[in-house]
Amino acid sequence: MQTPAFPNPGLTMQIGQLARQAGVPVDTVRYYERRGLLSEPMRRPSGYRDYEPESVERLHFIRSAQAA
């Protein structure tokens, strides 16, 4: 049984989870960060990125703007 990626909206997610939910490759998320289209996330002491739930909406917006 697979647990939902976001059982609680206040939680953060790692880059792979964000990419899956937004339907983009991980490299695309990193690219958008470098270009300044997606704000750089907080990092854990281990170096992992922690994205807010709003990042999924931001990625959907960026993709829809590109398609227009």
N, C-alpha and C positions, 0 to 999 in steps of 0.2 A: 504494500500500500504506500502510495506516494503522498507525502505531506504537502500542503499548499506552500508555495514560496512565501506568501505573506499572510499568515494567520492573523496578525495584528498590524494595522496600518501604521503604527508608530515605529515599527522595526525598520532596520536598514537591511540592505541586501548586497551581496558581492557582485562583481562585474558579470559573471556567468549567468546569474539569476536575472540581472537587469537585461542582458542581451537577449535571453530567451523570452522574457515577458514582452520586450519591445519588438522582437522578431528581426533582430539585426545581429551580425557577427560581433564578437568581442572586439576585434580590431577596429570596427566602426565606432564603437563607444570610445575607445582610446583616441581615435582620430578626431572625433568631435570635441573631446577634451582638449587636445593640442591646439585645435583651431579656435577654441574659446566658445563654441556653441553649447557646450555642456560644462557646467561649472565643475571644477576639480573637487572630488569628494574628500571627506575626512578619511584618514587612514588609521588603521589599527596599529598597535605597536609592532605587529608582525609584518606590516607593510601592505596588508590587504586593503583594498578600497571598500568603503562603506557608503553605498548610495541610498538616498532617501526615496520613498515611493514616488515622489513627484518627478523623478528622473525618467520614469517610464513615460509619463505624459509628455515630457519635454522631447524625448526621442520620437514619439509619435508625431508631435508637432513638426519637428525638423524634417522627418520623412515626408509628411504631407506637403510641406512647403516646397520640398525638392520636386515633388510630383506635379505641382501646379505650374 
